[in-house]
């Protein structure tokens, strides 16, 4: 995990070729989701006085959201890499390094303090670090240029934002009626 957080290309290539790392990579995404949810929930608990039930709910939503985002984002990135750049790689060979690039997300737990500026700094820093690590993970896992990997990151992120906005709009429509 430390090597992935340090953008070590050999580590990403090893993860691509090691099918025994699949469970670890999925577990890492789940742990990052729990860290984000717990950090957000604890911040709300300390800063706004939310209940323990709300804290638990936020933590579980963070877990589920991380898993869903990881699966959609990795599948979208894989589609771009295989169709646009004509690379051949299986889903799990691609997903393992991609999921390990989320290692900096463990720092999301530090958002739990009641100081808003610390919350924002930790969230922004961890998010940017994950983004940069994912560019390096894709670059090394698929053997494409940094520019192609950045294009993959940008296109898949825009797609993810679009889908998220669409889903949220649908949920609001269903709730409001």
C-alpha positions, 0 to 999 in steps of 0.5 A: 500500500505504501508503494502504491501511495508513492506512485511506484510503477513496479508495484502497480505492474505486480498488482496487475499480474497477481490474482491473489491481490484481488481480495486485498484490493476490494478490501482496501476500497471498503476500508477507504469507504469506511474511513471516509464515512467515519471521518464525515460522520465523526465530524458531524458528531463533533461539530454538529451534534448528530446522533450515533445512529446518523453517524453509523448511517453515514459510515455505511453510506460511505462504504457502499458509495466507495464500492459503487464508485470504485466499480463504476469508475474502474469499469469506465476507465477500463472501457476507455483504455481498451476501446480508445487506446486498444489495450488488452487487459482483463477487468481484475488485472486493471482493477487491482492496481486501480483500487490500490491507488485509493490507498491515500483515502485511508487519511479520510479518517482524519476528517473526524476532528471538529475543525472545519479547515482541517476537515477540508484540507484532509479531504482535498489532499486525500482526494487529489492524492487518490487522483494522481495515484490512479493516473499512475496506476492506469499508466503502469497497469496498461502501459500507456503514456501519462497523457493517455492516462490523464485523459482516461482519468478526466473522461472517466471522472466526467462520466462519473460526475454525470452519472452521479448527477443523473442518479441524484436528480432521479432520486430527488424526482422520486422523493419530491414527486 
